[in-house]
Amino acid sequence: MSTTQLTLAQHAILAKAINTSGGKIEWFPDNIKGGARTKVLAGMFNRALITPDGQDGKSWRVAAEGYDALGMPRPGSERRIGSFEVKLDEVIANAEASQTTAPTVPEPLDAELEAAVSAAEAQWTKQKADSDKPATRSRKNSKQAEVIRMLQRPEGATISQICAATGWQAHTVRGTFAGAFKKKLGLTLTSDKARGGERVYRVA
């Protein structure tokens, strides 16, 4: 699991490029223009999250480290992450980041990304309804029960602890938080983060 900390803008730009243009940086949030756009690109390049795409010095592409920072397989990996999980991971990560920073004027939510999340969620729900593999659902439910027990402990659980216990990846854990636990089971999750430590989650 990657420990790279991304800003809201970096996370959105990388995710958009990977999901809609094969890794090529073609989109920026509406509030990032001109000099601000140049600063964001320079910041991602300095962290090796992006790499030049061509000789003109104006085109950029997501580097392997950029895929790692989002917990997504690098280009050429056989495993493809479902679009619903990717979008949910992005939305949840943005919400977590907003909780750990000082109060500021919120960035406008990209309507296109919001629509993509809704569409992907509807597709994922339909696939679940059409599935004819009850054994797989049973194993997943068993892991969900194990995760709930971990979250009910006084000390709670971090995402890395849940990944170790279930074998899931970080984006799957976050997707389960938002999908199965919050929307389907109605559980209320709280979280806190000690300075220098990982975020700890608990069932309220």
C-alpha positions in Angstrom: 0.0 0.0 0.0 1.4 3.4 -1.0 2.1 6.0 1.7 2.5 8.9 -0.7 0.4 11.8 0.5 -1.3 13.7 -2.4 -3.2 17.0 -2.4 -6.8 17.1 -3.6 -5.7 18.6 -6.9 -2.9 16.1 -7.5 -5.2 13.2 -6.7 -8.0 14.4 -9.0 -5.6 15.1 -11.9 -3.8 11.7 -11.7 -7.1 9.8 -11.4 -8.7 11.6 -14.3 -5.7 11.0 -16.5 -5.5 7.3 -15.7 -9.2 6.7 -16.1 -10.0 8.8 -19.2 -6.9 9.4 -21.3 -4.7 6.4 -20.7 -2.4 8.2 -18.3 -2.0 11.4 -20.4 -2.5 14.7 -18.4 -5.2 16.5 -20.3 -7.6 17.8 -17.6 -7.3 20.2 -14.7 -9.9 21.4 -12.1 -11.6 24.6 -13.2 -9.9 26.5 -10.4 -6.4 25.6 -11.5 -5.2 27.7 -14.4 -2.2 29.6 -15.7 0.6 29.8 -13.1 -1.2 27.6 -10.6 -1.4 24.8 -13.2 2.4 25.2 -13.8 3.0 24.9 -10.1 0.9 21.8 -9.7 2.7 20.1 -12.6 6.1 21.1 -11.2 5.1 19.7 -7.8 4.0 16.4 -9.3 7.2 16.2 -11.5 9.4 16.8 -8.5 7.8 13.9 -6.7 8.2 11.7 -9.8 4.4 11.3 -10.1 4.4 12.4 -13.7 6.9 12.3 -16.6 7.3 14.3 -19.8 5.3 13.0 -22.8 7.2 14.0 -25.9 9.9 16.5 -26.7 7.9 19.7 -26.5 8.1 20.0 -22.7 4.3 20.8 -22.6 2.8 17.3 -22.5 2.8 15.1 -19.4 1.9 11.5 -18.6 1.4 9.7 -15.2 4.6 8.0 -14.2 4.7 4.5 -12.5 5.0 6.2 -9.1 1.7 8.1 -9.9 -0.1 4.8 -10.3 1.5 3.6 -7.1 0.3 6.7 -5.2 -3.3 5.9 -6.1 -2.9 2.2 -5.3 -3.6 1.3 -8.9 -1.7 -1.3 -11.0 1.0 0.1 -13.3 0.4 0.0 -17.1 0.7 -3.5 -18.3 -0.6 -5.1 -15.2 -3.1 -7.9 -15.9 -5.4 -6.9 -13.1 -7.9 -4.1 -13.9 -9.5 -2.2 -11.0 -13.2 -1.6 -11.4 -14.1 2.0 -12.2 -16.5 2.1 -9.2 -13.7 1.3 -6.8 -11.3 3.8 -8.4 -13.9 6.6 -8.2 -14.9 5.8 -4.7 -11.3 5.7 -3.6 -10.8 9.2 -5.0 -13.9 10.6 -3.3 -13.1 9.1 0.1 -9.4 10.1 -0.1 -10.5 13.7 -0.9 -12.8 13.6 2.2 -10.1 12.3 4.4 -7.7 15.0 3.2 -10.2 17.7 4.0 -10.5 16.4 7.6 -6.8 16.6 8.2 -6.3 20.2 7.0 -7.2 23.6 8.4 -10.6 24.9 7.5 -10.5 26.5 4.0 -12.9 27.4 1.3 -13.8 24.0 -0.3 -12.7 23.3 -3.8 -15.7 22.9 -6.2 -16.6 19.3 -6.9 -16.0 18.3 -10.5 -19.5 17.5 -11.9 -18.0 15.1 -14.5 -16.3 13.1 -11.8 -19.4 13.1 -9.7 -21.5 11.8 -12.6 -18.9 9.1 -13.3 -19.0 7.9 -9.7 -22.8 7.6 -9.9 -22.7 5.7 -13.2 -20.0 3.4 -12.0 -21.9 2.7 -8.8 -25.0 1.8 -10.7 -23.1 -0.5 -12.9 -21.4 -2.2 -9.9 -24.8 -2.7 -8.2 -26.3 -4.3 -11.3 -23.3 -6.7 -11.6 -23.7 -7.7 -8.0 -27.4 -8.4 -8.6 -26.7 -10.5 -11.7 -23.9 -12.5 -10.0 -24.5 -16.2 -9.6 -21.6 -16.9 -7.3 -23.0 -17.1 -3.7 -19.8 -18.7 -2.4 -17.9 -15.6 -3.3 -20.4 -13.4 -1.6 -20.3 -15.6 1.5 -16.5 -15.2 1.7 -16.8 -11.5 1.3 -19.5 -11.2 3.9 -17.3 -13.2 6.3 -14.4 -10.7 5.7 -16.8 -7.8 6.2 -17.9 -9.2 9.5 -14.2 -9.5 10.5 -13.6 -5.9 9.5 -16.6 -4.8 11.5 -15.2 -6.6 14.6 -11.9 -4.8 14.1 -13.6 -1.4 13.8 -15.6 -2.1 17.0 -12.5 -2.6 19.1 -11.7 0.3 21.4 -8.4 0.8 19.6 -10.1 0.7 16.2 -8.2 -0.3 13.1 -6.1 1.3 10.4 -6.5 0.5 6.7 -3.1 -1.3 6.6 -4.3 -3.5 9.5 -7.5 -4.3 7.6 -5.5 -5.0 4.4 -3.3 -7.5 6.3 -6.3 -9.3 7.9 -8.4 -9.6 4.8 -5.9 -9.6 1.9 -7.8 -6.6 0.4 -6.1 -3.6 -1.2 -6.5 -0.1 0.3 -9.0 1.1 -2.3 -11.2 -2.0 -1.7 -11.2 -1.3 2.1 -12.3 2.3 1.4 -14.9 1.2 -1.1 -16.3 -1.2 1.5 -16.5 1.6 4.1 -18.5 3.9 1.8 -20.5 1.2 0.0 -21.4 -1.8 2.2 -20.9 -0.2 5.7 -22.3 3.3 5.3 -24.9 2.9 2.5 -26.1 -0.7 3.0 -25.6 -1.4 6.7 -26.0 2.2 7.9 -22.9 2.1 10.1 -21.4 5.4 11.2 -17.6 5.5 11.0 -15.3 7.9 12.8 -11.6 8.4 12.3 -8.7 10.2 13.9 -5.0 10.5 13.2 -2.2 11.0 15.6 0.7 13.1 14.5 3.1 11.0 12.4 0.8 7.9 12.6 -1.8 6.3 10.4 -5.5 7.2 10.4 -7.5 5.0 12.8 -11.1 4.1 12.0 -13.9 3.0 14.4 -17.6 2.2 14.4 -19.3 5.0 16.3 
